[in-house]
Amino acid sequence: MNPDFLCRFLLWSLLVNYAILLAWFLVFVFARSWMHRLHGRWFHLSDAAFDAIHYGGMAVYKIGILLFNLAPLLALCLMGRGS
């Protein structure tokens, strides 16, 4: 595969994933009660458990973005500059 194509792909993937993370955060901050009611239909969670699950989920998602998008993108960019 072409390294330029991979760089562009990883950059777009990084942007899309950060947009998803930002949307999740904004919905959690501004529509938390709606989300709690929606998830409360299926799961009986306390407020603290609901917050912890979402906060942990966002943290894991962000680590995944850094590990699978940003780190390979930086490695490819550094390899391209070295040659």
C-alpha positions in Angstrom: 0.0 0.0 0.0 1.0 3.6 -0.6 2.2 5.3 2.6 0.6 8.5 1.5 -2.8 6.7 1.2 -2.3 5.2 4.6 -1.5 8.6 6.1 -4.6 10.2 4.7 -6.7 7.2 5.7 -5.4 7.3 9.3 -5.9 11.1 9.5 -9.5 10.8 8.4 -10.1 7.9 10.7 -8.6 10.0 13.6 -10.9 12.9 12.8 -14.0 10.8 12.5 -13.3 9.0 15.7 -12.6 12.2 17.6 -15.9 13.6 16.2 -17.7 10.5 17.6 -16.0 11.0 20.9 -16.9 14.7 21.0 -20.5 13.9 20.1 -20.7 11.3 22.9 -19.3 13.8 25.4 -21.6 16.6 24.3 -24.7 14.3 24.5 -23.5 13.1 27.9 -23.0 16.6 29.2 -26.1 18.3 27.7 -28.6 15.4 27.5 -27.5 13.2 30.4 -31.0 12.7 31.8 -32.3 11.6 28.4 -29.5 9.1 28.1 -30.1 7.8 31.6 -33.8 7.4 30.8 -33.0 5.6 27.5 -30.5 3.2 29.1 -32.7 2.9 32.2 -35.2 1.0 30.0 -32.8 -1.9 29.7 -30.5 -1.6 32.7 -31.2 -0.5 36.2 -28.2 1.7 37.0 -27.6 4.2 39.7 -26.5 7.6 38.8 -23.0 6.9 39.9 -22.8 3.7 38.0 -24.2 5.3 34.9 -21.6 8.1 35.1 -18.7 5.7 35.8 -19.6 3.5 32.8 -19.8 6.4 30.4 -16.7 8.0 31.7 -14.8 4.7 31.5 -16.2 4.0 28.1 -15.0 7.4 26.8 -11.6 6.8 28.3 -11.2 3.4 26.6 -12.5 4.8 23.3 -10.0 7.7 23.5 -7.1 5.3 24.3 -8.2 3.2 21.3 -8.1 6.2 19.1 -4.6 7.1 20.3 -3.4 3.6 19.9 -4.9 2.6 16.6 -5.1 5.9 14.8 -2.6 8.5 16.1 0.4 6.3 16.9 0.4 4.7 13.4 -0.1 8.0 11.8 2.8 9.6 13.6 5.0 6.6 12.8 4.2 6.8 9.1 4.8 10.6 9.1 8.1 10.2 10.8 9.1 7.4 8.4 8.2 9.6 5.5 10.3 12.5 6.7 13.3 10.2 7.3 13.5 9.1 3.7 
